[in-house]
Amino acid sequence: MTKFYSNSRIYKSVFLILLLIAIPLIVFQSFLPQTEPESTEVKSDSTFPQNYRIITPKIPAKLEFCGEDVPIENFDVYERLEREFIVNTYWHSLTILTLKRANRWFSVIEPILAKNNIPDDFKYLCVTESTLLNLTSPKNAVGFWQFIKSAAKEFGLEVNKEIDERYSVEKSTEAACKYLQQAYDKYGNWTLAAASYNMGMNGIDEQLERQKTNNYYNLVLGEETSRYVFRILAAKIMMNNPKVYGFDISEEEMYKPFQTYEITVDSSVASWADFAKSYGLNYKILKLYNPWLRESYLTNRSKKTYVIKLPIEGSIKVISDFD
């Protein structure tokens, strides 16, 4: 009985303390301004931002690659193309930069493709490979056309410590033409030739035999090669009609083609930096126009002739060194 009575007194004391705290809080709250709860309903005239809409971009009803029909009436083909097309349309930063670069580099690539009788559509393969930058991939594929070292040498490019012609847009485009012609001669169509550029001819051969087909669109392939031709097609559609898909870039905003003249070098060069200064330039500018020069010097024991590009005077602002 005593224990129960003691506990009862404790409970009453705690209750009184809580009551003394609660009453002032309730009174104070009554004096605060009353506000309506914020509505989660979106007003009909509200947009973010004004007139902004996210839509599915329209794909042409008929499409071809290098003169070969793309069977977009097949829903699987259509949806695979649409995936890449939506990615290109809404990856705004990369697409804008690629469009700007194309204005500089397509004028270099197109004549080389034409000279070698390679369809013009393959410039979009170059876009897909590198976005028109001299990139190096995790697998050490290099340049606009992403050649690994062994393939580069196989198709006539010089690759060593001092010279790496994979970084030359002109030389690497010539090498890509040789590969693509060889692949076309093997498969008899440009679509498979394009797919083989990603997977290799041995890989394509294996899958054609395994799956008993001769059509890229009928092949079950790994993720990268399965998407590859569709990425090329999406780049082609977008870059042929950028304003239709919301990319309104003026001519003045495009990157201008390099204005250059050429000189030849058939001996060693002790310092490319000194060489550049003798032409009123600097090492950075020399490398900008000749990224295939990989060292600060050239031994050139074989006395091979190299063509060096230099900017026409006034076409680039040369930044002065500090005094």
Backbone torsions as a table, in degrees:
resi	resn	phi	psi	omega
1	MET	NA	-42.8	-178.2
2	THR	-63.1	-40.9	-179.4
3	LYS	-64.6	-42.3	-178.9
4	PHE	-64.2	-42.1	-179.3
5	TYR	-63.8	-39.8	179.5
6	SER	-63.6	-44.6	179.5
7	ASN	-64.4	-37.7	-179.0
8	SER	-62.9	-41.4	179.1
9	ARG	-64.1	-38.6	178.0
10	ILE	-63.1	-44.2	-177.9
11	TYR	-63.2	-40.2	-179.9
12	LYS	-64.8	-39.9	-179.7
13	SER	-63.6	-44.8	178.8
14	VAL	-62.0	-42.8	179.9
15	PHE	-60.1	-42.6	180.0
16	LEU	-64.9	-40.0	178.9
17	ILE	-62.0	-47.1	179.7
18	LEU	-62.3	-37.9	-179.7
19	LEU	-65.9	-40.1	178.8
20	LEU	-64.8	-32.1	177.0
21	ILE	-75.4	-40.2	-172.7
22	ALA	-71.6	-38.6	-175.1
23	ILE	-60.7	-47.6	177.2
24	PRO	-60.6	-37.4	-179.7
25	LEU	-64.0	-41.1	-179.6
26	ILE	-65.6	-42.3	-179.9
27	VAL	-64.3	-44.3	-179.0
28	PHE	-62.5	-41.5	-178.1
29	GLN	-63.2	-30.0	-178.5
30	SER	-66.5	-21.7	-179.9
31	PHE	-88.7	-10.3	-179.5
32	LEU	-73.1	146.4	177.3
33	PRO	-63.9	136.7	-178.9
34	GLN	-88.4	131.6	178.9
35	THR	-121.8	148.1	176.7
36	GLU	-74.8	144.5	176.2
37	PRO	-62.6	141.4	-177.4
38	GLU	-65.3	131.2	-179.7
39	SER	-78.6	139.8	176.0
40	THR	-93.9	0.5	-178.9
41	GLU	-75.3	131.6	178.4
42	VAL	-84.4	125.0	179.8
43	LYS	-67.8	150.4	-173.7
44	SER	-64.9	-26.3	-178.0
45	ASP	-95.9	11.9	-176.9
46	SER	-94.9	126.7	176.0
47	THR	-136.5	159.5	-178.4
48	PHE	-139.6	109.7	-21.4
49	PRO	-75.9	-168.2	-178.5
50	GLN	-56.8	130.6	174.4
51	ASN	64.7	15.1	179.6
52	TYR	-85.7	129.3	178.9
53	ARG	-133.5	141.5	173.3
54	ILE	-104.8	116.4	-173.9
55	ILE	-127.4	166.4	171.0
56	THR	-85.0	116.5	-178.9
57	PRO	-66.2	146.0	-176.4
58	LYS	-79.8	133.3	176.2
59	ILE	-98.6	138.3	179.1
60	PRO	-55.5	146.3	-178.8
61	ALA	-68.3	-27.1	178.4
62	LYS	-131.0	137.1	-175.2
63	LEU	-146.3	142.3	176.1
64	GLU	-136.3	156.8	175.1
65	PHE	-124.6	117.3	-178.8
66	CYS	55.1	36.5	180.0
67	GLY	82.1	0.4	179.7
68	GLU	-103.1	128.4	-176.4
69	ASP	-62.8	140.6	173.0
70	VAL	-99.3	118.8	-173.1
71	PRO	-77.2	65.9	-175.7
72	ILE	-73.9	-5.2	173.0
73	GLU	-69.8	-17.6	173.0
74	ASN	-79.9	122.6	-171.8
75	PHE	-61.9	-32.4	179.5
76	ASP	-66.2	-43.5	177.6
77	VAL	-63.0	-44.5	-179.1
78	TYR	-60.6	-45.5	-176.0
79	GLU	-70.1	-34.1	176.8
80	ARG	-67.2	-39.1	176.6
81	LEU	-67.8	-42.7	-178.6
82	GLU	-61.0	-37.5	178.2
83	ARG	-56.1	-50.5	-177.9
84	GLU	-69.1	-32.6	-178.5
85	PHE	-69.1	-41.3	177.0
86	ILE	-65.0	-40.8	177.8
87	VAL	-59.4	-46.9	-179.7
88	ASN	-64.0	-40.4	-176.6
89	THR	-65.8	-39.6	-172.8
90	TYR	-103.8	-0.9	170.3
91	TRP	-90.8	71.6	-165.9
92	HIS	-59.4	-46.2	-173.5
93	SER	-61.5	-48.4	-177.8
94	LEU	-67.2	-40.9	-179.0
95	THR	-65.5	-41.3	177.4
96	ILE	-61.0	-47.7	-178.7
97	LEU	-63.8	-38.4	179.1
98	THR	-65.8	-41.3	176.9
99	LEU	-61.5	-41.0	179.1
100	LYS	-64.9	-43.4	-179.7
101	ARG	-66.9	-35.6	-178.9
102	ALA	-58.4	-34.3	179.4
103	ASN	-63.3	-27.8	177.3
104	ARG	-83.5	-42.6	-165.6
105	TRP	-100.8	-23.7	179.1
106	PHE	-62.2	-32.6	179.3
107	SER	-68.4	-18.4	174.7
108	VAL	-87.4	-43.1	-173.7
109	ILE	-75.7	-42.2	-173.8
110	GLU	-57.0	-47.5	-179.6
111	PRO	-64.1	-30.9	179.5
112	ILE	-70.8	-42.3	175.0
113	LEU	-59.6	-46.1	-177.9
114	ALA	-63.1	-43.1	-179.6
115	LYS	-60.2	-33.7	-178.1
116	ASN	-95.6	9.6	179.1
117	ASN	58.9	35.0	175.2
118	ILE	-100.5	131.2	-177.3
119	PRO	-54.5	143.9	-177.5
120	ASP	-60.8	-26.2	-179.5
121	ASP	-58.5	-19.6	-177.3
122	PHE	-71.8	-10.9	172.4
123	LYS	-64.3	-26.0	177.8
124	TYR	-77.3	-22.5	170.6
125	LEU	-65.2	-40.9	176.8
126	CYS	-61.8	-40.5	176.1
127	VAL	-60.1	-44.9	-178.6
128	THR	-64.9	-37.3	-179.3
129	GLU	-68.8	-40.6	-166.8
130	SER	-140.8	-2.6	-170.3
131	THR	51.7	32.5	176.7
132	LEU	61.3	44.3	173.3
133	LEU	-130.8	152.8	175.9
134	ASN	-81.8	77.2	-176.1
135	LEU	-88.9	160.9	168.8
136	THR	-122.8	122.5	-175.5
137	SER	-82.6	167.8	175.6
138	PRO	-59.9	-22.1	178.6
139	LYS	-96.0	14.4	178.1
140	ASN	64.3	30.4	166.7
141	ALA	-82.8	139.6	-166.3
142	VAL	-128.6	145.3	168.0
143	GLY	90.8	-177.1	179.1
144	PHE	-56.1	-38.5	-174.6
145	TRP	-102.6	3.7	170.8
146	GLN	54.5	58.2	175.8
147	PHE	-87.3	134.4	165.7
148	ILE	-78.1	163.5	-171.6
149	LYS	-59.0	-45.3	-176.7
150	SER	-65.0	-43.1	179.0
151	ALA	-67.0	-37.8	178.8
152	ALA	-59.3	-46.5	179.9
153	LYS	-66.7	-37.6	179.0
154	GLU	-59.8	-35.2	-177.2
155	PHE	-104.3	25.9	164.7
156	GLY	92.7	12.9	-179.9
157	LEU	-95.5	141.4	175.5
158	GLU	-84.8	126.6	-179.7
159	VAL	-136.7	111.9	175.1
160	ASN	-153.4	-169.2	-175.9
161	LYS	-62.9	-35.9	-173.4
162	GLU	-96.2	-30.7	-176.1
163	ILE	-129.6	131.5	174.3
164	ASP	-138.4	98.2	-174.0
165	GLU	-74.7	-2.3	171.7
166	ARG	-64.3	-23.9	178.8
167	TYR	-84.6	-6.7	175.7
168	SER	-88.3	119.3	-178.5
169	VAL	-61.4	-42.6	-178.1
170	GLU	-65.5	-49.9	-176.2
171	LYS	-67.3	-41.5	-178.4
172	SER	-70.5	-30.6	175.5
173	THR	-67.0	-40.2	175.7
174	GLU	-59.6	-43.2	179.8
175	ALA	-65.3	-40.3	178.2
176	ALA	-62.6	-38.1	178.0
177	CYS	-61.6	-41.0	178.9
178	LYS	-62.2	-44.2	179.0
179	TYR	-62.5	-48.2	-174.6
180	LEU	-65.0	-36.6	177.6
181	GLN	-66.6	-40.5	178.1
182	GLN	-62.9	-42.1	179.9
183	ALA	-67.3	-39.3	178.7
184	TYR	-64.7	-41.6	178.3
185	ASP	-60.9	-31.3	-178.3
186	LYS	-78.3	-44.5	-171.6
187	TYR	-100.7	-20.6	177.8
188	GLY	78.1	6.9	173.4
189	ASN	-150.9	151.4	-173.6
190	TRP	-77.9	-24.9	-178.7
191	THR	-66.2	-46.2	176.6
192	LEU	-67.9	-34.0	176.4
193	ALA	-60.3	-42.3	178.5
194	ALA	-64.4	-45.3	179.8
195	ALA	-61.2	-38.1	-179.1
196	SER	-68.1	-23.7	177.7
197	TYR	-63.4	-29.6	177.9
198	ASN	-86.3	-41.6	-170.6
199	MET	-100.0	-18.7	-173.7
200	GLY	90.0	146.7	-178.2
201	MET	-64.9	-35.1	178.4
202	ASN	-63.3	-41.2	178.7
203	GLY	-65.0	-42.7	177.6
204	ILE	-65.0	-43.3	179.1
205	ASP	-55.8	-44.8	-178.0
206	GLU	-62.3	-42.9	-177.8
207	GLN	-73.7	-35.2	176.5
208	LEU	-62.5	-42.0	178.9
209	GLU	-68.8	-44.0	-176.9
210	ARG	-65.1	-38.5	-173.4
211	GLN	-101.4	-0.3	174.7
212	LYS	55.3	51.1	176.7
213	THR	-144.0	165.5	174.9
214	ASN	-129.8	23.4	-175.6
215	ASN	-124.5	124.0	-179.8
216	TYR	-52.7	-42.0	-174.2
217	TYR	-71.0	-10.8	176.4
218	ASN	-98.8	-1.5	-175.4
219	LEU	-86.8	138.6	168.2
220	VAL	-91.5	114.9	-173.6
221	LEU	-129.4	168.1	173.4
222	GLY	-63.5	164.4	-173.9
223	GLU	-52.3	-47.2	-173.0
224	GLU	-65.8	-50.7	-177.9
225	THR	-73.5	-30.9	176.7
226	SER	-60.9	-35.2	-179.4
227	ARG	-89.2	-14.2	-165.4
228	TYR	-60.0	-55.7	-178.5
229	VAL	-63.7	-34.2	179.0
230	PHE	-68.4	-32.4	174.3
231	ARG	-65.2	-40.9	177.8
232	ILE	-62.7	-45.5	-179.7
233	LEU	-62.9	-42.5	179.5
234	ALA	-62.4	-41.2	177.4
235	ALA	-62.9	-40.3	179.3
236	LYS	-61.9	-49.3	-178.7
237	ILE	-60.6	-50.0	-176.6
238	MET	-62.7	-46.6	-172.8
239	MET	-76.6	-18.2	174.7
240	ASN	-81.6	-22.0	-176.8
241	ASN	-139.9	55.5	-173.0
242	PRO	-60.7	-38.5	-176.9
243	LYS	-68.3	-30.1	177.9
244	VAL	-61.8	-30.2	-176.7
245	TYR	-105.3	19.7	170.2
246	GLY	92.8	4.1	-179.5
247	PHE	-97.3	92.0	-173.8
248	ASP	-99.9	81.9	-177.5
249	ILE	-107.5	123.9	-177.6
250	SER	-76.0	162.1	179.2
251	GLU	-59.6	-37.1	-178.8
252	GLU	-66.3	-24.7	-177.9
253	GLU	-85.9	-12.7	180.0
254	MET	-71.9	151.6	175.5
255	TYR	-76.3	130.1	-174.1
256	LYS	-81.1	146.7	173.5
257	PRO	-59.4	148.6	177.4
258	PHE	-66.0	139.2	173.2
259	GLN	-103.3	111.3	-171.7
260	THR	-135.0	163.6	165.2
261	TYR	-129.1	167.2	-172.8
262	GLU	-120.2	144.3	170.0
263	ILE	-129.2	162.9	179.1
264	THR	-115.2	148.1	176.4
265	VAL	-128.1	125.2	-179.4
266	ASP	-128.6	24.0	178.5
267	SER	-139.9	-177.0	178.0
268	SER	-76.0	157.3	176.8
269	VAL	-129.0	115.9	-175.8
270	ALA	-68.7	-35.6	-178.4
271	SER	-150.3	116.0	176.1
272	TRP	-66.8	-26.9	177.7
273	ALA	-65.3	-45.6	176.9
274	ASP	-65.5	-39.1	177.6
275	PHE	-58.1	-45.9	-179.5
276	ALA	-63.4	-43.1	-179.3
277	LYS	-62.4	-31.1	179.7
278	SER	-67.2	-15.9	176.7
279	TYR	-107.3	14.6	178.8
280	GLY	74.4	22.9	-177.6
281	LEU	-118.7	-163.0	172.8
282	ASN	-140.1	171.0	-176.4
283	TYR	-59.4	-39.3	-179.5
284	LYS	-59.9	-44.5	-179.3
285	ILE	-68.2	-40.4	177.8
286	LEU	-58.7	-43.3	179.5
287	LYS	-70.6	-31.5	178.6
288	LEU	-60.2	-41.2	-177.5
289	TYR	-90.7	-16.0	-178.8
290	ASN	-136.8	65.8	-175.3
291	PRO	-67.2	-12.0	179.1
292	TRP	-75.5	-10.7	172.5
293	LEU	-78.8	111.0	-169.9
294	ARG	-101.5	-11.9	176.8
295	GLU	-120.4	170.3	-179.9
296	SER	-85.4	4.4	-179.5
297	TYR	-146.9	173.0	177.1
298	LEU	-140.2	119.6	179.1
299	THR	-79.5	-48.6	173.6
300	ASN	49.5	54.3	-179.6
301	ARG	-64.2	-27.4	-178.5
302	SER	-83.9	-1.8	179.7
303	LYS	59.9	37.0	177.2
304	LYS	-69.9	147.1	179.3
305	THR	-91.5	125.7	177.2
306	TYR	-115.7	141.9	177.7
307	VAL	-97.0	121.9	-179.3
308	ILE	-107.0	131.6	177.3
309	LYS	-96.4	133.6	177.0
310	LEU	-126.9	146.9	-177.9
311	PRO	-72.7	139.8	172.7
312	ILE	-61.3	139.5	-176.8
313	GLU	-55.9	131.1	180.0
314	GLY	90.8	-9.2	-178.4
315	SER	-84.3	-12.3	175.1
316	ILE	-144.7	139.9	177.0
317	LYS	-79.8	119.9	177.9
318	VAL	-86.1	121.2	-177.9
319	ILE	-81.1	126.5	-178.5
320	SER	-74.5	147.6	172.5
321	ASP	-74.4	161.0	175.5
322	PHE	-69.2	146.6	178.0
323	ASP	-71.7	NA	NA
